[in-house]
Amino acid sequence: MCHGWGSLIVKIKKAFEELITLGLVEPKPVKFFGAQATGCSPISTAVKAGKVEIDPQKPSTIARSLAIGNPADGHYAIKTITGSGGWSEDVSDAEVVEAMQLLAEQEGIFTETAGGVTVGSARKLLRDGRIKPEETTVLCITGNGLKTTDVLVDKYETETPIAPKLAEFEAYLSKTFALPEAVGV
């Protein structure tokens, strides 16, 4: 899945071709898919319109790390996606947050908004039959959720901080989870 500048997808394709050339992997058909935020989706828009060049866009999305309205590698990303038989999808800011929460709850991976774009777009591509459930699919989750906690502020209750002491942590655990008293050994 590509987003932002479009360079990641181009470099992954190049690396895969080099592994084949070196004889380290078997050659096989690989589809490449794009993922962008709806508020800044010049590559996805071009793929969907059947264009080979992008029309620059003014970014308007919470996925700030992907908000590249005129990506330098956009043309190459489009060529990689369409040349492989892949497709591109984009997701709204609400879908980004929902996908971030899904990945954290189901896989224990706390990603930034870019990962939410990837997961949300993959869900759409799967739903639309462009990604087949019986095929192996790799999603590149490239950023830690601590970079974009601001998008989750109104989604969770704020916890009261505790002092960095073991006794404080144990007291918090026993209060929060009502752990039974330890039996003497």
C-alpha positions as CSV (number, residue, x, y, z in Angstrom):
1,M,0.0,0.0,0.0
2,C,1.4,3.4,-0.8
3,H,0.6,6.9,0.5
4,G,2.2,10.3,1.0
5,W,5.0,10.8,-1.6
6,G,4.3,7.4,-3.3
7,S,7.9,6.4,-2.9
8,L,7.4,3.5,-0.5
9,I,5.4,1.5,-3.0
10,V,7.9,2.2,-5.8
11,K,10.8,1.1,-3.5
12,I,9.1,-2.1,-2.4
13,K,8.4,-3.1,-6.0
14,K,12.1,-2.4,-6.9
15,A,13.3,-4.5,-3.9
16,F,11.0,-7.4,-4.8
17,E,12.4,-7.3,-8.4
18,E,15.9,-7.3,-7.1
19,L,15.2,-10.3,-4.8
20,I,13.9,-12.2,-7.9
21,T,17.0,-11.2,-9.9
22,L,19.2,-12.5,-7.1
23,G,17.3,-15.8,-7.0
24,L,16.2,-15.2,-3.4
25,V,12.5,-15.4,-4.1
26,E,10.4,-17.1,-6.8
27,P,8.9,-14.8,-9.4
28,K,5.2,-14.5,-9.0
29,P,2.5,-12.0,-9.8
30,V,2.2,-9.3,-7.1
31,K,-0.4,-6.6,-7.0
32,F,0.3,-3.2,-5.5
33,F,-2.4,-1.2,-3.8
34,G,-2.5,2.5,-2.9
35,A,-3.9,4.0,0.3
36,Q,-4.5,7.7,0.9
37,A,-6.6,10.0,3.1
38,T,-9.6,11.4,1.3
39,G,-8.5,14.9,2.3
40,C,-5.3,14.5,0.3
41,S,-5.5,11.7,-2.3
42,P,-3.9,12.8,-5.6
43,I,-2.5,9.3,-6.4
44,S,-5.7,7.5,-5.5
45,T,-7.8,10.0,-7.4
46,A,-5.6,9.6,-10.5
47,V,-5.8,5.7,-10.3
48,K,-9.5,5.8,-10.0
49,A,-9.8,8.2,-13.0
50,G,-7.5,6.2,-15.1
51,K,-4.9,9.0,-15.3
52,V,-1.2,8.6,-15.5
53,E,-0.4,12.0,-14.0
54,I,-1.7,13.5,-10.8
55,D,-3.6,16.7,-10.3
56,P,-2.2,18.5,-7.2
57,Q,-4.5,18.9,-4.2
58,K,-4.5,21.1,-1.2
59,P,-4.2,18.8,1.9
60,S,-7.1,18.7,4.4
61,T,-6.7,15.7,6.6
62,I,-5.7,14.5,10.1
63,A,-3.2,12.2,8.4
64,R,-0.6,15.0,8.4
65,S,2.4,12.7,7.6
66,L,0.6,11.8,4.3
67,A,-0.7,15.2,3.4
68,I,1.4,15.6,0.3
69,G,-0.7,17.3,-2.3
70,N,1.8,17.1,-5.1
71,P,3.9,13.9,-4.5
72,A,7.2,13.7,-6.2
73,D,6.9,10.0,-7.0
74,G,3.2,10.1,-7.7
75,H,3.6,9.2,-11.4
76,Y,5.8,6.2,-10.5
77,A,3.3,5.1,-7.8
78,I,0.4,5.2,-10.3
79,K,2.5,3.2,-12.8
80,T,3.4,0.6,-10.1
81,I,-0.2,0.3,-9.0
82,T,-1.9,0.1,-12.4
83,G,0.9,-1.9,-14.0
84,S,0.5,-4.6,-11.4
85,G,-3.3,-4.9,-11.7
86,G,-3.7,-3.2,-8.3
87,W,-6.0,-0.4,-7.3
88,S,-6.0,2.6,-4.9
89,E,-8.5,3.6,-2.2
90,D,-8.9,6.5,0.2
91,V,-10.5,6.9,3.5
92,S,-12.1,9.8,5.5
93,D,-10.7,11.1,8.7
94,A,-13.4,9.3,10.7
95,E,-12.4,6.0,8.9
96,V,-8.8,6.7,9.7
97,V,-9.5,6.9,13.5
98,E,-11.8,3.9,13.3
99,A,-9.1,1.8,11.6
100,M,-6.5,3.0,14.1
101,Q,-8.7,1.7,16.9
102,L,-9.4,-1.5,15.1
103,L,-5.7,-2.3,14.6
104,A,-5.0,-1.5,18.3
105,E,-7.9,-3.5,19.6
106,Q,-7.5,-6.5,17.3
107,E,-3.7,-6.8,16.9
108,G,-2.3,-4.7,19.7
109,I,-0.6,-2.4,17.3
110,F,-0.9,1.3,18.1
111,T,-0.3,3.1,14.8
112,E,-0.3,6.8,13.8
113,T,-2.9,8.1,11.3
114,A,-0.9,6.8,8.3
115,G,-1.5,3.2,9.6
116,G,-5.2,4.1,10.0
117,V,-5.2,5.1,6.3
118,T,-3.5,1.8,5.3
119,V,-5.9,-0.4,7.4
120,G,-9.0,1.6,6.4
121,S,-8.1,1.5,2.7
122,A,-7.4,-2.3,2.9
123,R,-10.8,-2.8,4.4
124,K,-12.4,-1.0,1.5
125,L,-10.3,-2.9,-1.0
126,L,-11.3,-6.2,0.6
127,R,-14.9,-5.3,0.8
128,D,-14.9,-4.3,-2.9
129,G,-13.3,-7.6,-3.9
130,R,-10.0,-6.0,-5.1
131,I,-8.1,-7.7,-2.4
132,K,-9.0,-11.4,-2.2
133,P,-9.3,-13.0,1.2
134,E,-7.6,-16.2,0.1
135,E,-4.5,-14.3,-1.1
136,T,-1.6,-13.1,1.0
137,T,-1.7,-9.4,1.6
138,V,1.0,-7.3,3.4
139,L,0.1,-4.0,5.0
140,C,3.0,-1.6,5.7
141,I,2.3,0.1,9.1
142,T,5.2,2.5,9.4
143,G,4.5,4.9,12.3
144,N,3.9,4.8,16.0
145,G,0.6,6.0,17.4
146,L,2.3,8.2,19.9
147,K,3.0,10.6,17.0
148,T,-0.7,11.4,16.6
149,T,-2.5,11.0,19.9
150,D,-4.3,14.3,19.4
151,V,-6.8,12.5,17.0
152,L,-7.9,10.2,19.8
153,V,-8.4,12.8,22.5
154,D,-12.2,12.6,22.6
155,K,-12.3,8.8,22.1
156,Y,-11.0,7.7,25.4
157,E,-11.3,8.6,29.1
158,T,-8.2,10.3,30.5
159,E,-6.5,8.2,33.3
160,T,-5.1,9.7,36.5
161,P,-1.3,9.5,36.4
162,I,0.5,7.6,39.1
163,A,4.0,8.1,40.4
164,P,6.8,6.0,38.9
165,K,7.0,3.7,41.9
166,L,6.4,0.0,42.1
167,A,4.1,0.4,45.1
168,E,2.0,2.9,43.2
169,F,1.7,0.6,40.2
170,E,0.7,-2.4,42.4
171,A,-1.9,-0.3,44.2
172,Y,-3.3,0.8,40.9
173,L,-3.4,-2.7,39.6
174,S,-5.1,-4.1,42.7
175,K,-7.7,-1.2,42.7
176,T,-8.3,-1.4,38.9
177,F,-8.5,-5.1,38.6
178,A,-9.6,-6.1,42.1
179,L,-6.8,-8.6,42.4
180,P,-7.1,-11.1,45.3
181,E,-4.6,-10.8,48.1
182,A,-1.4,-12.8,47.6
183,V,-1.4,-16.1,49.6
184,G,1.7,-16.6,51.7
185,V,4.2,-19.0,50.1
